[in-house]
Amino acid sequence: MDDFFEQINPKAITARINVDIARTAHREAINSGLEDEVFKAVTNMIISLMDQTIVAANHVEERLEFLRTVGDSYPNFSRDLGATDLMADNALANSELAMEQMKKAVADAEDWKRRARNVAGGNN
């Protein structure tokens, strides 16, 4: 039983770390002046996904704590453990997607800013 918990919990932890990485990339992009209306529109959707991912990761940890407390004498233990594992898989996948999308949004904003400077400087 402990093996299942040890396989599920790291997924929630990794999801949280991935979201932190994406938030850091977002914050650094804003601090470096990359934020414009397009960047805001794109990253608002990514931020929403990150927020949902954190909620899911928190829920996974709460469910694991509950399942540890009640043990396998709980009538729905196996079903709930499987559902919690699936939720952890989804949180991890969503965190990876958010991280990839944020990196792309930042790269696109950097590219747009570079092109704008070139046009303004006459370096088409």
N, C-alpha and C positions, 0 to 999 in steps of 0.2 A: 504494500500500500504506500509506504513512504517513497518508493521509486516513482510512483505516479506524481506525487506532490513535487518531487525533485525535478521531474521533467516539465511540469506545467509552470511552476513559479518563475523559472528563468525567462520564460517567454514574456511574461508580464514585465519583468525587470528590463529586459532588452527593449521592449516596446517603449517603455518610459525613457530609456537612454536615447533611442532613435528620435523620439519627439524632442528631447532636450537638444540634440544635435541640430534638428531642423529649426527649432526656435532660436538657437544661437546664430545660425546662418541668416535667418530673417532679421534678427536684431543688428548683426554686423552690416547687412546690406542697407538697412535704414540709416545706421550711423555713418555709412560711407556715402550717403546721398543718392542711393539708387531708387529710392521710393518715389514713384509717380502714380498717377491714377490707374494705369494698366497694371503696374506691380501690385498695387493695393487690391485690385479686383481679382487678380490671379491668386495672390497669397491669402486673401480672405477665405477662399474655398479650402485651401490647404490647412489654414489655421483651424477651420471648423473640423476637418478630418482629424487633426492632431488633438483637439479638445475631446472629440468622441473617443479617440484611442486611449487617452488618459482615463476617461470614465470607465472604459471597458477594462483596462489594466487594473484599476482600483477594484472593480467588481470581481475580477478573477481572484485577486488577493483576498477579498472579503469572503468569497465562496470557498476558497481553499481553507481559510481559517475556520469557517463554519464546519466544513467536512472533516477537518482534523478534530474538531471538538466533539462532533457527534459520532465519528467513527463509522465503521462499516455495519454497525447495527442499525443505522438509519435506513429505512426501507428503500429509499430512492438513491442510495449512495452511489451505486455504479452509474446510474443514468445521469445524476448531477455531476459526477466526476467527469464523465464523457462530455457533457455539455460545457463544463468549465474548461476542459482541454480545448474544445472547439473554439470557445470564446477567446482563449489565449492565443490560439493559432490566428484567428481573425485580427486580434489586436496587433500581433506581431507583423502580419502582412500589411495592415493599414499603416503601421508606423514606418515600415520600409518604403511603402508607396509615398507617404507624406515626405519622408526624407529625400527621396529621389526627385519628387516634384518640386520641392523647395530648392534643391540644388540647381535644377533646371531653370526655375524662375529667376534665381539670382544670376545664373550665367547669362540668361537672355537679357536681363536688365543691364548687366555689365556690357554686353555686346551692343545693346541699343545706345547706351551712354557713350561708348567708344565711337560708334558711327555718327552720333549727333555731334561730337567734338570734331570729328574729321570733316563733316559737312560745314560746320561753323568756321573751321579753320581753312576751308577751301581744299581739303585733301580728299576729294571724292575718290 
